[in-house]
Amino acid sequence: MAAGPLPGQPGWQPKVVALDIDGTLLAWVDGQTEDYETIRPVVYDAIHRARAAGAHIVLASGRSPHGMTTIADLLDLPLEGSPEDPTPDVDDRLWVVAANGSILFRYPPQEVVHEETFDAAPAVRAVLAAHPNARVAAEERAIGGYLVNREFPEGELSGVQVVTPVDEIIGQPVNRVVIRDPEATADEFVELAQRLGLDSTEYVVGWSAWMDIAPAGINKASGLQHVVDALGLTAADVLAIGDGRNDREMLTWAGRGVAMGQSIDEVKVVADDVTASVLDDGVAVELARWFGEG
């Protein structure tokens, strides 16, 4: 049997479209008056064209589940039983990879189908030894938010924040820990993570002095692997689009990995291609290559 076209080559079309949220679907602009969590119409339309063509849309983010369902609602995708649903007899709920791959769930309703947990205490204590005033947070789904040792800056965590001693936060297995030091820089956190090593964990530094610590080997790519396995597909069927350090594994793993135009160089270098920036609707630009323009 002849092999099909290679990912990214003429004749290939993604069967799965994996989309980061912040910096990919959503653009934050200092001082903007528009609600930050807004899907621009051209991006919304492009995603719906991909969905109408039969592609599975998957959200893949560092956010916790409660911070992702609102985005799923904004996308307003056809769901099981919808008149627009081409496969009404199939469970067509959205696949969502949350917490940088530690949690996989279907929506709606929210149903966690896979979760990875670990002992974060050694890594957290090592970071706090260098940054004793840093904020620490771990998701607590029962409250729709986080347990934190002190409140994070406004707008940085979704859901409620319950102030809790660090020893209680990391005293039980967690799916991910967030460490944030508003007084430090992203470069300082990158250097710190490299110096500490953070054995038996997976870590990623964000745009600011923000570090996500997860179980070793767990990232967006590992979460997406669960999705394609369930769908009977492979990584070669996936188009992934993202902009942050936590997207690098996903962009490398996918058949076609595309970095947003505003991404830093260490993200662009691992991608197969670079699309327009989030402010120039890079997701819509890339999807138009495979699913046409509106």
C-alpha beads as a LAMMPS data file, in Angstrom:
LAMMPS data file: protein, C-alpha beads

294 atoms
293 bonds

1 atom types
1 bond types

-500.0 500.0 xlo xhi
-500.0 500.0 ylo yhi
-500.0 500.0 zlo zhi

Masses

1 110.0

Atoms # bond

1 1 1 0.000 0.000 0.000
2 1 1 1.378 3.378 -0.994
3 1 1 2.116 5.760 1.853
4 1 1 0.069 8.937 2.096
5 1 1 1.522 12.436 1.826
6 1 1 3.946 13.467 4.537
7 1 1 2.811 15.974 7.168
8 1 1 2.963 19.502 5.867
9 1 1 3.245 18.387 2.234
10 1 1 0.670 18.918 -0.538
11 1 1 -2.240 16.509 -0.156
12 1 1 -1.854 16.157 3.601
13 1 1 -4.635 17.390 5.845
14 1 1 -4.550 17.337 9.648
15 1 1 -6.962 14.957 11.367
16 1 1 -6.239 16.555 14.740
17 1 1 -5.675 20.269 15.389
18 1 1 -4.041 20.866 18.790
19 1 1 -4.219 24.477 19.944
20 1 1 -2.506 26.259 22.790
21 1 1 -4.660 28.960 24.414
22 1 1 -2.752 31.929 25.830
23 1 1 -0.690 33.620 23.139
24 1 1 -2.202 31.373 20.455
25 1 1 -5.992 31.617 20.640
26 1 1 -5.994 34.587 23.017
27 1 1 -3.897 37.754 22.863
28 1 1 -3.166 39.894 25.885
29 1 1 -2.411 43.555 25.185
30 1 1 -1.523 45.885 28.056
31 1 1 -4.263 48.424 28.635
32 1 1 -6.742 46.765 26.294
33 1 1 -10.414 47.423 26.991
34 1 1 -11.664 44.262 25.282
35 1 1 -12.144 41.203 27.478
36 1 1 -8.926 39.168 27.332
37 1 1 -10.786 35.887 26.907
38 1 1 -12.192 36.682 23.477
39 1 1 -11.885 34.515 20.372
40 1 1 -11.440 36.754 17.356
41 1 1 -14.036 36.018 14.635
42 1 1 -11.497 35.083 11.949
43 1 1 -9.919 32.515 14.301
44 1 1 -13.326 31.193 15.392
45 1 1 -14.367 30.744 11.740
46 1 1 -11.108 28.999 10.796
47 1 1 -11.489 26.509 13.653
48 1 1 -15.057 25.781 12.596
49 1 1 -13.944 25.148 9.006
50 1 1 -11.415 22.638 10.292
51 1 1 -14.093 20.996 12.441
52 1 1 -16.539 20.861 9.518
53 1 1 -13.837 19.134 7.458
54 1 1 -13.700 16.383 10.083
55 1 1 -10.670 17.440 12.128
56 1 1 -10.709 16.833 15.876
57 1 1 -10.060 20.087 17.732
58 1 1 -8.021 19.647 20.916
59 1 1 -7.184 22.393 23.403
60 1 1 -3.733 21.921 24.969
61 1 1 -2.684 24.361 27.677
62 1 1 -0.839 24.832 30.914
63 1 1 -4.123 25.993 32.403
64 1 1 -6.058 23.876 34.861
65 1 1 -9.358 22.357 33.667
66 1 1 -11.550 25.058 35.208
67 1 1 -9.599 27.674 33.238
68 1 1 -10.128 25.848 29.929
69 1 1 -13.833 25.058 29.852
70 1 1 -14.645 28.756 29.396
71 1 1 -12.482 28.774 26.261
72 1 1 -14.199 25.643 24.989
73 1 1 -17.519 27.427 25.474
74 1 1 -16.256 30.471 23.551
75 1 1 -15.347 28.218 20.621
76 1 1 -18.935 26.917 20.533
77 1 1 -17.979 23.763 18.695
78 1 1 -20.669 21.363 17.412
79 1 1 -21.075 18.692 20.064
80 1 1 -22.687 15.276 20.348
81 1 1 -26.290 15.469 19.216
82 1 1 -25.925 18.867 17.554
83 1 1 -27.694 19.304 14.187
84 1 1 -24.244 20.180 12.771
85 1 1 -22.630 17.033 14.154
86 1 1 -21.566 14.779 11.248
87 1 1 -21.303 11.759 13.567
88 1 1 -24.287 11.956 15.950
89 1 1 -23.814 8.404 17.208
90 1 1 -20.197 8.996 18.290
91 1 1 -18.988 10.609 21.517
92 1 1 -17.920 13.868 19.920
93 1 1 -17.130 15.819 23.061
94 1 1 -14.088 18.049 23.022
95 1 1 -10.737 16.552 24.011
96 1 1 -8.776 18.815 26.346
97 1 1 -5.159 18.456 27.504
98 1 1 -4.804 20.518 30.693
99 1 1 -2.046 21.347 33.198
100 1 1 0.661 20.829 30.565
101 1 1 -0.370 17.226 29.971
102 1 1 -1.017 16.133 33.554
103 1 1 -4.791 16.032 33.042
104 1 1 -6.794 14.806 30.070
105 1 1 -10.542 15.392 30.046
106 1 1 -13.586 15.400 27.813
107 1 1 -16.076 18.274 27.726
108 1 1 -18.984 18.795 28.223
109 1 1 -19.630 17.684 30.853
110 1 1 -16.124 17.786 32.286
111 1 1 -14.940 14.194 32.659
112 1 1 -11.327 13.531 33.638
113 1 1 -10.181 10.444 31.742
114 1 1 -6.486 10.486 32.698
115 1 1 -4.429 12.199 35.391
116 1 1 -0.769 12.056 36.403
117 1 1 0.304 12.958 39.952
118 1 1 3.652 13.096 41.745
119 1 1 5.455 14.179 44.912
120 1 1 6.387 17.803 44.246
121 1 1 7.847 18.505 47.701
122 1 1 11.586 18.072 46.914
123 1 1 11.459 20.291 43.816
124 1 1 9.340 22.977 45.478
125 1 1 11.598 23.131 48.528
126 1 1 14.661 23.434 46.287
127 1 1 13.152 26.403 44.438
128 1 1 11.961 28.075 47.638
129 1 1 15.457 27.793 49.095
130 1 1 16.605 30.127 46.303
131 1 1 13.422 32.237 46.165
132 1 1 11.927 32.150 49.676
133 1 1 9.304 34.790 48.870
134 1 1 7.930 32.988 45.822
135 1 1 4.253 32.102 45.491
136 1 1 3.315 28.412 45.308
137 1 1 0.042 27.039 43.916
138 1 1 -1.487 23.626 43.303
139 1 1 -4.845 22.960 41.675
140 1 1 -7.741 21.911 43.886
141 1 1 -10.628 20.898 41.623
142 1 1 -13.063 20.617 44.529
143 1 1 -12.960 24.401 44.976
144 1 1 -12.566 25.317 41.303
145 1 1 -9.225 26.977 41.921
146 1 1 -5.931 26.666 43.742
147 1 1 -4.357 26.219 47.135
148 1 1 -1.711 28.960 47.421
149 1 1 0.815 29.929 50.072
150 1 1 0.020 33.566 49.274
151 1 1 -2.206 35.133 46.655
152 1 1 -0.884 35.461 43.120
153 1 1 -0.969 38.820 41.268
154 1 1 -4.438 39.617 39.956
155 1 1 -5.377 37.830 36.744
156 1 1 -2.548 35.270 36.837
157 1 1 -4.570 32.331 38.169
158 1 1 -8.131 31.433 37.218
159 1 1 -10.626 30.446 39.883
160 1 1 -10.510 30.976 43.618
161 1 1 -7.315 31.066 45.681
162 1 1 -7.291 29.576 49.170
163 1 1 -4.271 30.551 51.264
164 1 1 -2.711 27.356 52.677
165 1 1 0.668 26.532 54.282
166 1 1 3.222 25.244 51.769
167 1 1 3.655 21.962 53.678
168 1 1 -0.052 21.251 53.217
169 1 1 -0.011 22.200 49.537
170 1 1 2.809 19.770 48.750
171 1 1 2.036 17.266 51.493
172 1 1 0.102 15.030 49.102
173 1 1 0.493 14.007 45.437
174 1 1 -0.392 16.784 42.983
175 1 1 -0.740 16.918 39.206
176 1 1 1.278 20.124 38.879
177 1 1 2.723 22.942 40.979
178 1 1 3.082 26.558 39.912
179 1 1 5.858 28.689 41.406
180 1 1 5.809 32.432 40.742
181 1 1 8.143 35.175 41.948
182 1 1 6.994 38.643 40.842
183 1 1 10.348 40.019 42.004
184 1 1 12.393 37.779 39.684
185 1 1 12.747 37.445 35.908
186 1 1 12.106 34.584 33.500
187 1 1 15.833 34.364 32.737
188 1 1 16.582 33.975 36.456
189 1 1 14.086 31.128 36.674
190 1 1 15.557 29.436 33.588
191 1 1 19.029 29.608 35.136
192 1 1 17.707 28.363 38.464
193 1 1 15.945 25.371 36.915
194 1 1 19.060 24.416 34.956
195 1 1 21.233 24.726 38.065
196 1 1 18.914 22.714 40.311
197 1 1 18.233 19.990 37.781
198 1 1 14.876 19.261 39.472
199 1 1 15.316 15.505 39.264
200 1 1 12.258 13.305 38.620
201 1 1 10.201 16.255 37.401
202 1 1 9.319 18.065 34.197
203 1 1 9.601 21.836 34.450
204 1 1 8.918 24.768 32.153
205 1 1 9.453 28.499 32.614
206 1 1 6.893 30.910 31.190
207 1 1 7.165 34.461 29.869
208 1 1 7.772 35.773 33.394
209 1 1 9.318 34.244 36.535
210 1 1 6.691 31.516 36.429
211 1 1 7.611 27.843 36.668
212 1 1 5.328 24.865 36.114
213 1 1 6.585 21.654 37.729
214 1 1 4.997 18.386 36.614
215 1 1 5.747 14.652 36.769
216 1 1 8.796 13.592 34.779
217 1 1 7.979 12.844 31.155
218 1 1 4.631 14.626 31.286
219 1 1 3.993 17.482 28.875
220 1 1 1.512 18.488 26.190
221 1 1 2.928 15.888 23.803
222 1 1 2.375 13.041 26.264
223 1 1 -1.186 14.238 26.826
224 1 1 -1.863 14.442 23.100
225 1 1 -0.470 10.932 22.655
226 1 1 -3.339 9.666 24.817
227 1 1 -5.771 11.510 22.532
228 1 1 -4.458 10.095 19.250
229 1 1 -4.267 6.610 20.761
230 1 1 -7.949 6.856 21.689
231 1 1 -8.802 8.096 18.181
232 1 1 -6.779 5.406 16.412
233 1 1 -4.468 8.028 14.901
234 1 1 -0.784 8.953 15.217
235 1 1 1.315 12.049 15.774
236 1 1 1.705 12.301 11.983
237 1 1 -1.990 13.211 11.794
238 1 1 -1.590 16.199 14.121
239 1 1 -1.183 19.898 13.428
240 1 1 -0.090 21.633 16.645
241 1 1 0.144 25.396 17.126
242 1 1 1.659 27.153 20.137
243 1 1 3.898 29.970 21.311
244 1 1 5.500 29.155 24.666
245 1 1 8.305 27.103 26.152
246 1 1 5.686 24.603 27.314
247 1 1 4.743 24.018 23.659
248 1 1 8.168 22.818 22.496
249 1 1 7.578 19.094 23.065
250 1 1 4.166 19.324 21.389
251 1 1 5.567 21.125 18.342
252 1 1 8.382 18.580 18.005
253 1 1 6.062 15.587 18.468
254 1 1 3.317 16.628 16.044
255 1 1 3.417 15.781 12.364
256 1 1 3.396 19.521 11.775
257 1 1 4.330 21.848 14.628
258 1 1 3.840 25.577 14.062
259 1 1 5.090 28.399 16.290
260 1 1 3.235 31.681 16.597
261 1 1 5.008 34.683 15.126
262 1 1 5.689 36.318 18.488
263 1 1 7.297 33.179 19.972
264 1 1 10.808 33.369 21.371
265 1 1 13.589 31.831 19.280
266 1 1 13.898 28.656 21.361
267 1 1 10.281 27.841 20.444
268 1 1 10.600 28.793 16.780
269 1 1 13.705 26.675 16.299
270 1 1 11.913 23.418 17.177
271 1 1 8.880 24.156 14.981
272 1 1 8.392 23.042 11.389
273 1 1 7.137 26.500 10.477
274 1 1 6.253 29.894 11.944
275 1 1 2.884 31.515 11.321
276 1 1 1.765 35.102 11.910
277 1 1 1.612 36.512 15.437
278 1 1 -1.428 36.166 17.647
279 1 1 -2.271 39.822 16.931
280 1 1 -2.272 38.978 13.216
281 1 1 -4.472 35.883 13.663
282 1 1 -1.707 33.338 13.175
283 1 1 -3.992 30.378 13.931
284 1 1 -6.368 31.409 11.130
285 1 1 -3.436 31.925 8.741
286 1 1 -2.112 28.412 9.381
287 1 1 -5.508 26.694 9.273
288 1 1 -6.291 28.365 5.932
289 1 1 -3.405 26.386 4.398
290 1 1 -5.214 23.097 5.094
291 1 1 -8.907 23.944 5.320
292 1 1 -9.325 26.942 3.014
293 1 1 -10.232 30.548 3.691
294 1 1 -13.629 31.874 4.670

Bonds

1 1 1 2
2 1 2 3
3 1 3 4
4 1 4 5
5 1 5 6
6 1 6 7
7 1 7 8
8 1 8 9
9 1 9 10
10 1 10 11
11 1 11 12
12 1 12 13
13 1 13 14
14 1 14 15
15 1 15 16
16 1 16 17
17 1 17 18
18 1 18 19
19 1 19 20
20 1 20 21
21 1 21 22
22 1 22 23
23 1 23 24
24 1 24 25
25 1 25 26
26 1 26 27
27 1 27 28
28 1 28 29
29 1 29 30
30 1 30 31
31 1 31 32
32 1 32 33
33 1 33 34
34 1 34 35
35 1 35 36
36 1 36 37
37 1 37 38
38 1 38 39
39 1 39 40
40 1 40 41
41 1 41 42
42 1 42 43
43 1 43 44
44 1 44 45
45 1 45 46
46 1 46 47
47 1 47 48
48 1 48 49
49 1 49 50
50 1 50 51
51 1 51 52
52 1 52 53
53 1 53 54
54 1 54 55
55 1 55 56
56 1 56 57
57 1 57 58
58 1 58 59
59 1 59 60
60 1 60 61
61 1 61 62
62 1 62 63
63 1 63 64
64 1 64 65
65 1 65 66
66 1 66 67
67 1 67 68
68 1 68 69
69 1 69 70
70 1 70 71
71 1 71 72
72 1 72 73
73 1 73 74
74 1 74 75
75 1 75 76
76 1 76 77
77 1 77 78
78 1 78 79
79 1 79 80
80 1 80 81
81 1 81 82
82 1 82 83
83 1 83 84
84 1 84 85
85 1 85 86
86 1 86 87
87 1 87 88
88 1 88 89
89 1 89 90
90 1 90 91
91 1 91 92
92 1 92 93
93 1 93 94
94 1 94 95
95 1 95 96
96 1 96 97
97 1 97 98
98 1 98 99
99 1 99 100
100 1 100 101
101 1 101 102
102 1 102 103
103 1 103 104
104 1 104 105
105 1 105 106
106 1 106 107
107 1 107 108
108 1 108 109
109 1 109 110
110 1 110 111
111 1 111 112
112 1 112 113
113 1 113 114
114 1 114 115
115 1 115 116
116 1 116 117
117 1 117 118
118 1 118 119
119 1 119 120
120 1 120 121
121 1 121 122
122 1 122 123
123 1 123 124
124 1 124 125
125 1 125 126
126 1 126 127
127 1 127 128
128 1 128 129
129 1 129 130
130 1 130 131
131 1 131 132
132 1 132 133
133 1 133 134
134 1 134 135
135 1 135 136
136 1 136 137
137 1 137 138
138 1 138 139
139 1 139 140
140 1 140 141
141 1 141 142
142 1 142 143
143 1 143 144
144 1 144 145
145 1 145 146
146 1 146 147
147 1 147 148
148 1 148 149
149 1 149 150
150 1 150 151
151 1 151 152
152 1 152 153
153 1 153 154
154 1 154 155
155 1 155 156
156 1 156 157
157 1 157 158
158 1 158 159
159 1 159 160
160 1 160 161
161 1 161 162
162 1 162 163
163 1 163 164
164 1 164 165
165 1 165 166
166 1 166 167
167 1 167 168
168 1 168 169
169 1 169 170
170 1 170 171
171 1 171 172
172 1 172 173
173 1 173 174
174 1 174 175
175 1 175 176
176 1 176 177
177 1 177 178
178 1 178 179
179 1 179 180
180 1 180 181
181 1 181 182
182 1 182 183
183 1 183 184
184 1 184 185
185 1 185 186
186 1 186 187
187 1 187 188
188 1 188 189
189 1 189 190
190 1 190 191
191 1 191 192
192 1 192 193
193 1 193 194
194 1 194 195
195 1 195 196
196 1 196 197
197 1 197 198
198 1 198 199
199 1 199 200
200 1 200 201
201 1 201 202
202 1 202 203
203 1 203 204
204 1 204 205
205 1 205 206
206 1 206 207
207 1 207 208
208 1 208 209
209 1 209 210
210 1 210 211
211 1 211 212
212 1 212 213
213 1 213 214
214 1 214 215
215 1 215 216
216 1 216 217
217 1 217 218
218 1 218 219
219 1 219 220
220 1 220 221
221 1 221 222
222 1 222 223
223 1 223 224
224 1 224 225
225 1 225 226
226 1 226 227
227 1 227 228
228 1 228 229
229 1 229 230
230 1 230 231
231 1 231 232
232 1 232 233
233 1 233 234
234 1 234 235
235 1 235 236
236 1 236 237
237 1 237 238
238 1 238 239
239 1 239 240
240 1 240 241
241 1 241 242
242 1 242 243
243 1 243 244
244 1 244 245
245 1 245 246
246 1 246 247
247 1 247 248
248 1 248 249
249 1 249 250
250 1 250 251
251 1 251 252
252 1 252 253
253 1 253 254
254 1 254 255
255 1 255 256
256 1 256 257
257 1 257 258
258 1 258 259
259 1 259 260
260 1 260 261
261 1 261 262
262 1 262 263
263 1 263 264
264 1 264 265
265 1 265 266
266 1 266 267
267 1 267 268
268 1 268 269
269 1 269 270
270 1 270 271
271 1 271 272
272 1 272 273
273 1 273 274
274 1 274 275
275 1 275 276
276 1 276 277
277 1 277 278
278 1 278 279
279 1 279 280
280 1 280 281
281 1 281 282
282 1 282 283
283 1 283 284
284 1 284 285
285 1 285 286
286 1 286 287
287 1 287 288
288 1 288 289
289 1 289 290
290 1 290 291
291 1 291 292
292 1 292 293
293 1 293 294
